[in-house]
Each structure stands twice: as C-alpha cells, then as structure tokens.
Amino acid sequence: MKKRVVKATLVSAMLFSVVLGQGVVAKAETVTSVVTAKPTATVKPTATPAPILRDNLFKFGLKKEMDLPVTISAGGLTYTLEKLMFYDVKSKEAQSLMKMYGYSDRIYKTPTKYMVWTKLTIENKGSKIIQLSANDSSPKWHFKIDGYNLLTPSPKNKMQQFNNKEALWNWVLKPGEKLSSYQMYGYIKDPKEISIYLNVGGNFEEKYIVKLSGE
C-alpha cells in the first residue's frame, strides 16, 4: 500500500514538472517571438541638393571668365550679379515676366530678340547716400554686351515704387543698406561678350563674365 502511494506521488510530481517546464518553454517562445518581431530602424540616405542654375550661357556655347555670382565695387557701392538668364522674347518665361511687371520689348529700332533677366544685390558701403532717382538720375552701373550698354525697359507696374524687390527701377540706399532685386534688359542678337561696368562718383570698375575669343 505504501509503495502505491509513493509511486502515485512520484507520478504526480513528474507530471507537474513536465507541465511547469512546458509553461516556461511556452513563455520563452512568446518572449523570443516578440523580440524577433521588433522592427529595426532603417537609415535613409541624405539627398544631395540640386545645384543652383545661375545662368544659361551654355546655350550660346560661351566660355566664361568667371562663374556667377560676380561682385564689382566702386565709389562705395557694391554690385553683385547673382543670376543671368537669356530668354527668347517669344518664350513663355519672357512673356510671363513682361506681363507681370509691365515690361515692353519695343526698346530698339531693330526687333528685340532676347529679354535678359538678372538678379542683383547692391550694398552701400560708403558714407553718403547712393541712389538712382529724380535727385540723382545718373546710372550707377551698365550691363554690357559686345561693348554696348543694354537698354532696360521700365517695369510699368512697379516703377513708382522705390527699392522694389521684384522689379527694380528707382532706388535709394543709405550708408550700410543692402538690397536684392531683379532687373530686365533687352538685346537684339546672340551675345559674344558680356561685362558689368560700375561708375559711381567718378570711380569705376569693369569685370568681364565672357570675353571675345582671342582677347
């Protein structure tokens, strides 16, 4: 009788151990599956910023003396040409700008071929006011192509505003002041030589963006 009780006790203990062991295994499997299912972070590659298109002189096959931006200084005024784009006068870009700001292509006796769109920054580093207005109508810079000063049509929709940041006409800079804006020119043929000429108070400087071949 005692032997049967002992055997029954041993069997019960063994069954309990097996069940307990299965429970541990089950829990371990559950934990393992959770750890395995944990998502791993993915590192996205950093996108390379697109280069800034500052001019489209490549369409004319021109070799530049210097890349934009180009800075020139004289008489306390600093002029920086930030952008230079030649648009066929009939292109959607030229027509859009002409309509938006009131520019006209009728500035030469010969039909205008290109509307030349420029972005510029000017800064007064001198000790006196520098301006282009009724008080001082002398141009402070010239944008030159093939040795000729380009004519600029007036932005009729903005010309009554001083220091306009969309289409520059009249402007006034006190010492230390700085202004970024845009300016339109017209030209009648493909360019071969391009320069900027600055003349302020008898002080002048000229820089060539493109020179005639052979010079």
Secondary structure in CASP SS format (residue, H / E / C, confidence):
PFRMAT SS
TARGET T0000
AUTHOR 0000-0000-0000
METHOD secondary structure of the structure
MODEL  1
M C 1.00
K H 1.00
K H 1.00
R H 1.00
V H 1.00
V H 1.00
K H 1.00
A H 1.00
T H 1.00
L H 1.00
V H 1.00
S H 1.00
A H 1.00
M H 1.00
L H 1.00
F H 1.00
S H 1.00
V H 1.00
V H 1.00
L H 1.00
G H 1.00
Q H 1.00
G H 1.00
V H 1.00
V H 1.00
A H 1.00
K H 1.00
A H 1.00
E H 1.00
T H 1.00
V H 1.00
T H 1.00
S H 1.00
V H 1.00
V H 1.00
T H 1.00
A H 1.00
K C 1.00
P C 1.00
T C 1.00
A C 1.00
T C 1.00
V C 1.00
K C 1.00
P C 1.00
T C 1.00
A C 1.00
T C 1.00
P C 1.00
A C 1.00
P C 1.00
I C 1.00
L C 1.00
R C 1.00
D E 1.00
N C 1.00
L H 1.00
F H 1.00
K H 1.00
F H 1.00
G C 1.00
L C 1.00
K C 1.00
K E 1.00
E C 1.00
M C 1.00
D C 1.00
L C 1.00
P C 1.00
V E 1.00
T E 1.00
I E 1.00
S E 1.00
A E 1.00
G C 1.00
G C 1.00
L E 1.00
T E 1.00
Y E 1.00
T E 1.00
L E 1.00
E E 1.00
K E 1.00
L E 1.00
M E 1.00
F E 1.00
Y E 1.00
D E 1.00
V C 1.00
K C 1.00
S C 1.00
K H 1.00
E H 1.00
A H 1.00
Q H 1.00
S H 1.00
L H 1.00
M H 1.00
K H 1.00
M H 1.00
Y H 1.00
G C 1.00
Y C 1.00
S C 1.00
D C 1.00
R C 1.00
I C 1.00
Y C 1.00
K C 1.00
T C 1.00
P C 1.00
T C 1.00
K C 1.00
Y E 1.00
M E 1.00
V E 1.00
W E 1.00
T E 1.00
K E 1.00
L E 1.00
T E 1.00
I E 1.00
E E 1.00
N E 1.00
K C 1.00
G C 1.00
S C 1.00
K C 1.00
I C 1.00
I E 1.00
Q E 1.00
L E 1.00
S E 1.00
A C 1.00
N C 1.00
D E 1.00
S C 1.00
S C 1.00
P C 1.00
K C 1.00
W E 1.00
H E 1.00
F E 1.00
K E 1.00
I E 1.00
D C 1.00
G C 1.00
Y E 1.00
N E 1.00
L C 1.00
L E 1.00
T C 1.00
P C 1.00
S C 1.00
P C 1.00
K C 1.00
N C 1.00
K C 1.00
M C 1.00
Q C 1.00
Q C 1.00
F C 1.00
N C 1.00
N C 1.00
K C 1.00
E C 1.00
A C 1.00
L C 1.00
W C 1.00
N C 1.00
W E 1.00
V E 1.00
L E 1.00
K C 1.00
P C 1.00
G C 1.00
E C 1.00
K E 1.00
L E 1.00
S E 1.00
S E 1.00
Y E 1.00
Q E 1.00
M E 1.00
Y E 1.00
G E 1.00
Y E 1.00
I C 1.00
K C 1.00
D C 1.00
P C 1.00
K C 1.00
E C 1.00
I E 1.00
S E 1.00
I E 1.00
Y E 1.00
L E 1.00
N E 1.00
V E 1.00
G C 1.00
G C 1.00
N E 1.00
F E 1.00
E E 1.00
E E 1.00
K E 1.00
Y E 1.00
I E 1.00
V E 1.00
K C 1.00
L C 1.00
S C 1.00
G C 1.00
E C 1.00
END
